[in-house]
Amino acid sequence: MATETMVAIERPWSVVVWDDPVTPMSVVVVIFKKIFGYSNNKCTQLMLTVHHEGRAIVWSGQRERAESYCVKLQVAGLQSTIEHDQ
């Protein structure tokens, strides 16, 4: 029982990248590839989601790692935040 409760409480954290009018789309793809190691196709799809929807969840998992990715994205010049997965 305690394990089931802990799993419910410890749901994953999402790294969200927000659209900005400054960073070129090609640069966003390169940043995603460098930080996450995703394929070019996946990076392009995520960039297009950010561009068309205003935001995209680019990674989900443990809070510490989500925070680390968020900082790396911010240092690279992208607007990013973390939030609990729905």
C-alpha positions as CSV (number, residue, x, y, z in Angstrom):
1,M,0.0,0.0,0.0
2,A,2.7,2.5,0.9
3,T,4.4,1.9,-2.5
4,E,1.2,2.6,-4.4
5,T,0.8,5.9,-2.5
6,M,4.5,6.9,-3.2
7,V,4.1,6.3,-6.9
8,A,1.0,8.5,-7.0
9,I,2.9,11.3,-5.2
10,E,6.1,11.0,-7.1
11,R,4.7,11.5,-10.6
12,P,7.1,12.7,-13.3
13,W,8.2,16.2,-13.9
14,S,8.0,17.7,-17.4
15,V,10.5,20.1,-19.0
16,V,8.5,22.6,-21.1
17,V,10.0,24.8,-23.8
18,W,8.1,28.0,-24.6
19,D,8.0,29.8,-28.0
20,D,10.0,33.0,-28.4
21,P,10.1,35.4,-31.3
22,V,13.9,35.6,-31.3
23,T,15.6,32.2,-31.5
24,P,15.7,30.8,-35.1
25,M,13.9,27.4,-35.5
26,S,17.1,25.8,-36.8
27,V,19.0,26.8,-33.6
28,V,16.2,25.3,-31.5
29,V,16.7,22.0,-33.3
30,V,20.5,22.1,-32.7
31,I,20.0,22.9,-29.0
32,F,17.5,20.0,-28.5
33,K,19.9,17.6,-30.2
34,K,22.9,18.8,-28.1
35,I,21.1,18.7,-24.8
36,F,18.9,15.6,-25.2
37,G,20.7,13.6,-27.9
38,Y,17.4,13.2,-29.8
39,S,17.3,12.3,-33.5
40,N,17.1,15.2,-36.0
41,N,13.5,14.2,-36.8
42,K,12.4,14.2,-33.1
43,C,14.1,17.6,-32.5
44,T,12.4,19.0,-35.6
45,Q,9.0,17.7,-34.4
46,L,9.5,19.2,-31.0
47,M,10.6,22.6,-32.4
48,L,7.5,22.6,-34.7
49,T,5.3,21.9,-31.7
50,V,6.8,24.8,-29.8
51,H,6.4,27.1,-32.9
52,H,2.8,26.1,-33.6
53,E,1.4,25.5,-30.1
54,G,3.5,28.0,-28.1
55,R,5.1,25.3,-26.0
56,A,6.2,21.6,-26.0
57,I,7.0,19.1,-23.4
58,V,10.5,18.0,-24.4
59,W,11.4,15.6,-21.6
60,S,9.7,13.9,-18.5
61,G,11.2,12.2,-15.5
62,Q,12.8,12.8,-12.1
63,R,12.7,16.3,-10.7
64,E,16.5,16.7,-10.4
65,R,17.1,15.8,-14.0
66,A,14.2,17.9,-15.2
67,E,15.7,20.9,-13.3
68,S,19.1,20.2,-14.8
69,Y,17.7,20.1,-18.4
70,C,15.7,23.3,-17.7
71,V,18.8,25.1,-16.7
72,K,20.8,23.8,-19.7
73,L,18.0,25.0,-22.0
74,Q,17.9,28.4,-20.4
75,V,21.7,28.8,-20.6
76,A,21.3,27.9,-24.3
77,G,18.9,30.8,-24.6
78,L,15.5,29.0,-24.6
79,Q,12.6,29.8,-22.3
80,S,11.9,26.7,-20.3
81,T,10.2,25.7,-17.1
82,I,9.3,22.5,-15.3
83,E,5.9,21.3,-14.2
84,H,4.3,18.1,-12.9
85,D,3.0,15.7,-15.5
86,Q,-0.7,15.6,-15.8
